[in-house]
């Protein structure tokens, strides 16, 4: 099992920045790739960025150029630097780890709230 714990959410004004962190523990050797998802009430959870063990990354068009996903050298902590935040980024953000292969078991964090408003 892999346990994921997010931190770093909060409230900011439009144009502000936040950094989310996700620390993985347990069978971290099983992690194939990690990702950040977000969910707005009443809408489906959407993937906004992912990072492979190789370091390759991908972003949703809505956050491309504003958000940056990274991992520490040990690979156990993932970060999400979010700049130029806008009200449309308000959501609960979830850390996700996919294990063993692209279609492997998935572990989720508990979710953390990000609110962008005046």
C-alpha positions as CSV (number, residue, x, y, z in Angstrom):
1,X,0.0,0.0,0.0
2,X,1.0,3.6,-0.7
3,X,-0.2,6.4,1.6
4,X,-0.4,9.9,0.3
5,X,-0.7,13.1,2.4
6,X,-1.2,16.5,0.8
7,X,-0.3,19.8,2.4
8,X,0.0,23.5,1.4
9,X,-3.5,24.5,0.3
10,X,-5.3,27.6,1.3
11,X,-6.8,30.9,0.1
12,X,-5.2,33.4,-2.2
13,X,-6.3,36.4,-4.3
14,X,-6.3,36.2,-8.1
15,X,-2.7,36.3,-9.4
16,X,-1.3,34.8,-6.3
17,X,0.7,31.6,-5.8
18,X,0.5,28.4,-3.7
19,X,2.6,25.3,-3.5
20,X,1.1,22.0,-2.8
21,X,3.1,19.0,-1.5
22,X,2.2,15.3,-1.5
23,X,4.3,13.0,0.6
24,X,4.2,9.3,-0.2
25,X,4.9,6.5,2.3
26,X,4.7,2.7,2.4
27,X,5.5,0.7,-0.8
28,X,6.7,3.7,-2.7
29,X,8.9,1.5,-4.9
30,X,5.7,0.4,-6.6
31,X,4.9,3.9,-7.9
32,X,4.8,4.1,-11.7
33,X,3.8,7.7,-11.9
34,X,2.1,10.5,-9.8
35,X,-0.4,13.1,-10.7
36,X,-2.5,16.0,-9.4
37,X,-6.2,16.0,-9.9
38,X,-8.8,18.6,-8.9
39,X,-12.5,18.6,-8.4
40,X,-15.1,21.3,-8.3
41,X,-18.3,20.5,-6.5
42,X,-20.8,19.0,-9.0
43,X,-18.1,18.3,-11.6
44,X,-16.0,15.3,-12.5
45,X,-12.5,15.0,-11.1
46,X,-10.0,16.1,-13.7
47,X,-6.3,15.4,-14.0
48,X,-4.3,18.6,-14.2
49,X,-0.7,17.3,-14.3
50,X,1.3,14.2,-14.1
51,X,5.0,13.2,-13.6
52,X,6.5,9.9,-14.6
53,X,9.4,8.3,-12.8
54,X,11.5,9.3,-15.7
55,X,10.8,12.9,-15.0
56,X,8.5,13.4,-18.0
57,X,5.6,15.6,-17.2
58,X,2.3,16.6,-18.8
59,X,-0.3,19.3,-18.1
60,X,-3.9,20.1,-18.8
61,X,-4.3,23.0,-21.1
62,X,-6.0,25.0,-18.4
63,X,-2.9,25.1,-16.2
64,X,-0.1,24.9,-18.9
65,X,2.4,27.6,-18.3
66,X,1.1,28.6,-14.9
67,X,1.6,25.4,-12.8
68,X,4.7,23.2,-12.4
69,X,4.8,19.6,-11.2
70,X,8.0,18.2,-9.7
71,X,9.4,15.6,-7.4
72,X,12.2,15.5,-4.9
73,X,15.3,13.5,-5.6
74,X,14.1,10.6,-3.5
75,X,10.9,10.5,-5.4
76,X,8.8,10.3,-2.3
77,X,7.5,13.9,-2.3
78,X,5.7,15.5,-5.2
79,X,5.2,19.3,-5.5
80,X,2.8,21.5,-7.4
81,X,3.8,25.1,-7.8
82,X,0.7,27.1,-8.8
83,X,1.3,30.6,-10.1
84,X,-1.1,33.3,-11.4
85,X,-4.0,31.5,-9.7
86,X,-7.5,32.4,-11.0
87,X,-10.9,31.9,-9.5
88,X,-11.5,29.0,-11.9
89,X,-8.7,27.2,-10.2
90,X,-10.7,27.0,-7.0
91,X,-11.2,23.3,-6.2
92,X,-10.2,20.4,-4.0
93,X,-6.9,19.1,-5.2
94,X,-6.0,15.4,-4.9
95,X,-2.6,13.7,-5.1
96,X,-2.6,10.4,-6.9
97,X,-0.1,7.6,-7.3
98,X,-0.5,4.9,-10.0
99,X,1.3,1.7,-9.1
100,X,3.2,-0.8,-11.2
101,X,2.0,0.2,-14.7
102,X,-0.1,2.7,-16.6
103,X,-3.3,0.9,-15.6
104,X,-2.2,-0.2,-12.2
105,X,-3.9,0.3,-8.8
106,X,-4.3,3.8,-7.7
107,X,-3.8,5.5,-4.4
108,X,-5.3,8.8,-3.5
109,X,-4.6,11.5,-0.9
110,X,-7.4,13.0,1.2
111,X,-7.7,16.1,-0.8
112,X,-6.8,19.7,0.0
113,X,-8.8,22.9,-0.7
114,X,-7.5,25.7,-2.8
115,X,-9.6,28.9,-3.0
116,X,-8.9,31.8,-5.2
117,X,-11.1,34.9,-4.6
118,X,-10.9,38.7,-4.0
